[in-house]
């Protein structure tokens, strides 16, 4: 296929890594599915969270630096991640956030769905959205989050584009279609019936540029079922003028990157090979995993990384 099924993963910046782990595992109830390093900066963690198996469309990743300065919201960036939960689950999450002192907003409705907005410890903006399709997906239970209320994966993401029409043209090339407009947002949806299929686009042409820092989204990645599908998408994107990188091996997927006209860094990542290629599925995220080209440096890398617990 030369179109995407939706989001593969979202990568963000964070501050203190120990605080990041505690929030996303203990408060949000996500599973740490991979503990590795930034392949381009091995002195920094790259932490992956998702569902029990690390399914594409559920994966939120972080580059955490303890001394990172806060990011600044603005144009040319992805601004808010939306997680899907089953109908009726938001009552649990309101209580959960109150108990843990998580900043949250009153419930609202957007595009006919109930939405709870909140922030992580670095000020990263998130939403929990009650999505009917989430009821068909098994929840990952933890000691603090029951399976029936658990996050199922992404509902979508909000982009603040400097050039909304041009960003829309890229989304259309990737297989998205314009669905509705509400509250200054234009919703684009992929043809897939699964989760992680929505992009909410806001025209931010009159807004100052964002600045990357702790709490900022670094890039968003779209799914490609295999290398051939990825290559077909690259061909279509190149035909509309996108400058796409060569494929890069990210160990658990293979990626290409380009910056869309509105300023957001996009990635296309393959579904394969997945996160169980270097550790058992029932032990995901428990050990520091390094790619073969960094394995000879393990001792020095481990010595430079701070503890996570």
Phi, psi and omega in degrees: 000146179256017175232163183264152175276353180135202183289141172263304175206168175232133181242132184229171177256149180219168174269240185303122184293326180295318178295322179298313180298315182299318182292310188283336177267310186280322183271309181276343176075021176279156177268133169286116185257345176202130174244106181220201181235163172293114185299335179269351180209076190295354175278003182238139176295154161233110185253132182244132175237151179185207176277190186299329185251358185069044181291134174307137185099355178239359198262117174248126183238157182222142163257105182260133172235123185301327184259015183296139175282151179297145174284168178239126181293145177175192183288154176082026180212158167283133193245339186204126178267136178247123176261145179266131173230160181290156174306135180092353185280342187292336176298318176299315186290327175300316179292319179301315181291323176298316181297327184258007178067032181274127178299126181220158179254161175300151177302142176222177178236134178221128182052037175080009181238148178284135187228135173241116180265141180206172179232148174275178184298341177264005180084012177291132183276131178226161168230148162252128185237128176283112185241126182304319183295340180294336180295336182273359183249132180295139178271151178264112184275140172232179180295336182253349183226117180287155184300324186288343178251357189294152173296134182262341185149197180278142162274316179177203184209150176255133178247137172255103188260139173286338182221082188303317181296320180291321175297318177301322179296323177293315178300320178297321177297327179280354176109009178273154177232143178292128184250315186198168178225132180200136174057036180081003180249139171252122181268128174247140182230145174277169183282350182291152179265000183275194177274172179068031188253005187245142169234120175261120188250125177246131176285113182245032183296338179261009185255144176296153181295144174286164177231125185290137176187191179302131183093358179265149171275126183279313178199166174238146183241136177258153183279139165234130185296331180197182182297323181295318178295320178298314180298323179293321177293320178299319180298317180293320180293320179298327180293338177256011172099006179289139178262097187261138181289169167293160179293139179238140181275114178254023175071309184258352175196168177242135195231151165233156186226151170200154177259121183285163189301335179278357174109350185275136177281121179253149175229148168242120186240139178284148176295324182266156006272348179095180191265356181261017182282341184232002173202153183299148181301328182277359180236020182303138173079004185271333183239156175285119181253134180236145174291161186303327184283347176255350183303321178298343181258014187306313185301314181289325179294313180298323181293332183274342185274139178284160177292153180256349179228000000 
